[in-house]
Amino acid sequence: MKKSPDSSNPKETPEGEPTYSLGAVARLTGLSPHVLRAWERRYEAVKPLRTPGGTRRYRETDVARLRKLRSAVQAGHSISEVANATAAELERRLELSPVLPSPPLEPILDAIEQLDAGTTERLLGAQLAVLGPTRFVRMVATPLLHTIGTRWAAGQLCIASEHLASSILRNLLGTSLRPTSAALNSPPILFTTLPGEAHELGALMAAVSTADAGGNPVFVGGNLPITEIVNAAEAIGATAVAVGVFHVNGNDPATVLEALRAALPLRVELWIGGPGSHALALPSQVSRIGDTAELERKVALLLERGAAS
């Protein structure tokens, strides 16, 4: 016989699905706690579980629905219109909604090609200020680096231009890598790359998104030996180690990950992300992070466990 939600562990549904607090859902959806409560009370947009003490606990499905409702409202639909829409109707409304234009990358690419550091920094800084760290990473930095890599491989961009862009992005993102005072009391997450991996910007961008999601990232650069990663994780008391994989020169990433997993305590989670991670067969107890939304969920769950301990 299944337990009722009210009598079960408030951190999980009876089926073992993780649940989130109101604060975690606010971070995951970008909706304030006030809006979340209002949407529940006035429109019954979602019906979160309740602990025996009456505290709200939101399921993964609630979080996904709230994100879609926020997108629908941003596209011009009123919450009263869409609050009780079925999942299929919500999808249809979102498909018919006008797509917001992506920030223009060509002026930035032109400045990079001309080695115009001042203009490159000004344009990127303006986008970071407007979009905020997470959307800047997703909408500007990630596609920009992809385009730069493609043009460099095709011989359309010199190495100096690629290095200029990387340097400016690294400096700008570094200014956003500041956890809130509350987050500093949260479980640290170590961000780095594997030995032989010289591309560290992906790990830095993930760390910036983690800070923006309320987490406590510690970025220690890239190309670290396994023993250094393990020692750093122990020194800061990390509850998770996140490594970025682009292209590891001279090493087999799967073998290195297996060795790293074996060297870390089992209580420390091991996450992997980046374009070079998709084709890897991962060892057991290693989690693949496919996108920013998945990273935010992982961070939220860590914060939940940290708050409960």
Summary of the structure (lengths in Angstrom):
residues: 309
radius of gyration: 21.0
end to end distance: 28.8
largest distance: 68.5
contacts: 967
relative contact order: 0.09
helix: 55%
strand: 10%
